[in-house]
């Protein structure tokens, strides 16, 4: 299901020195084909969507991490919550630019910078993810920043049922640290500030 794929890559790797690099590019990739890899870990199913990917990975020695840079553009994304407790998430576009490194022995992802734009909502993320391969032990410590974020758009995307009762108009500056284990009932732990000058609440009735 999902149609043809066209992902092309090139690179080299020396097993003795653990030096190598790899580049890959793909246009119009079918996102539903990711379901076998993502459903069990995320509890979500991708119903539809297309993606463009540009990936650049390198390593300079066995004790050094894998450096990963990439650009990902998603379009017409529809995602279903397999628990049935949440409504489908439908997004027209997501643009992601990543500069990170992965330490294999420590199983840790260090995010130097992740620029994320979900439709018209811009965010910058940095920090680390520990126990990447173990969903039970996985631990996040991320700093999320955004300037001039449209509060109404965020409300419509993150809480569509709540957004039906009222409209929020205004912009917000976000500077929040998100930490904890996603598998824990106490996740997420949020520390920081959200500044919303001139926010207007308009009930439907």
N, C-alpha and C positions, 0 to 999 in steps of 0.2 A: 504494500500500500504506500501511497505517497508520491509515486512518480519517479522518474530517473534522477540520478545524482551525478554531479560532475565536480569531484574534488581532486585537485592535482597538487602533488608535492614533490619536493626534491631536497636532498641533503646528504650528509655523510656522518659517519660515527666510527671512531677508533676505539675498539674494546680495550686495548692495552693502556691507553692514556685517558680514556673516558672523555675525550674531546670530540665535540660534534655540533652540528647545527642542522636545523630542518625548517623548511618553509612550506606552507600549504595555502592554497587559495580555492575557494569554492563560490559559485554563483548560483542563486536560485535553489539552494538546498532545501529538501522537504523536511520540515521539522517533525512531523509525526513519526518518522523513522527513528527518532531518538527514544521513543517510548520504551523499548526493551532495556535501555540503559538507565532511564531516569525514573520510571514509575515506582519501582520498589523503594528507592531512596527518598523520593520527594512526595509520594502519595498523590501525584498529579498525573494526568494524562493530557498530552498535547493533541488536540483535535484537528487543528489546521495551522498553517503558517509556512512562510518561506524565509530563508536566511542567506546572507552573504558573509563569508568568513575569510579573513586574512590572518594567518598565524605565523609567528617567527619564534622558534625555540632554539636554545643553545646551552651547551655545558662545557666547562673548562676544567675537567678533572673530577675524579671519583668523589672527592671530599667537598666539592663545590655543588651548589644547587643548580637546578635547571632554571634558566631564565626564560620567561615566556612573555611575549608581547603579542597583542592581537587586537583586531577590530572585528566586531560582530554587529551586523544590522539585521533585525528581524522585522517582518511585515505581516500584517493580518493574522496575528497570533491569537488563538483561542485555546484556553487551558481549562480542563475539568478537574474539580476536586473529587477524588475517588471515595472519600468518606461520605459524600452527599450532603455535608453540613453547610457548604458554602456554594454560592452561585458561581457560574463560569466566569473566568477572567477573559475579557476580550480587549485586545490592544491593537491599534493601527500600526504603531512603530516603536521599536526599541533600538537605540544606538548605544554600543558599549565599546569603550577603548580601555585596554588593560595593560598594565606594566607590573609584572610580578615575578616571584621566584618560588620554586618548590624544592624544599630540602627533603630528599628521599628518606634518609635514615631517621630524621626527626618526624617525618610525615606532617610537615608544616608548610602552609602556603602563606608567604609574605606578600601583601598587596601594597606596592609602593604608591600606586595611584590607579583608581578605576573611575573613569568618567562615564557616567550613565545618564542617558536622556530617555525617559519613558514618555513617549508622545511629546508634550511640551513641558515636562517636569525635569529640570536639570539637577543632578546630584553628583557629588564627588565622594568616593569611598577610599579609605586607607586602613591598614591594620593587618591582622593575621587570623588565620584559621588553623587550629591545631587538630590533630587526629582526622585528617581529611578522609582517609580510607575507612574509618570506623564511625558509623553514624551514631552509635550509642555513646561514644566518648567525645565526639566532635565538639569543639569549643570555639566560640567566636569572640573576637575583640576588635570591633570595627568602629571607626570614626566616620560619621556621615554628615556632610555639609552641603547646604543648598542655599542659594540666594535668589530671592524673588520667586519662590515656589508658589504656584497657583493653588490655594487651599481648596477651592471648589473642585478642581480636577483631581487632587489627591483623594478627597472624600468620595468622589464618584468611583474611583478606581479601587480603593481599599475597603470601602464600606458602602456598596451600592444600595443596600436596603435602608440604611440610615439616611443616605443622601436623598431618597425619595420623599422624605418628610420635610426637608428644608433645603435651601440653597445657601451656601457660604461663599461670600465674595470678598476677595482680598489676597494679598501676597504675604508670604512668610519667609523669614530667614531661619534656617535650621542648622544647628550645631549640636549633634547628639552622638553619644557613644553607646553602641549596642554591644552587649556582652552576654555570655552564658552559653549553656548547651541547648541546642534546639530540641533535644529529646527530653528536656526537663520541663516540668509544669511551671517553673518560675521564669522560663524564657519568654520574652527577652528582658534583660535588665537594662533600663534606659537611664542615662545620666546626661544632662545637658540643658539646652535652651531652645525654645521655638518662639521667635519674636514675630507677632502678628499685628502690626500697626494698622488701624483703620479697617478691622475685620467687621463685616456686616452679615447678620444672620437673618434670613428671610424665610419664614414658614410658608409652606405650600398654600395653606388656607389663610 
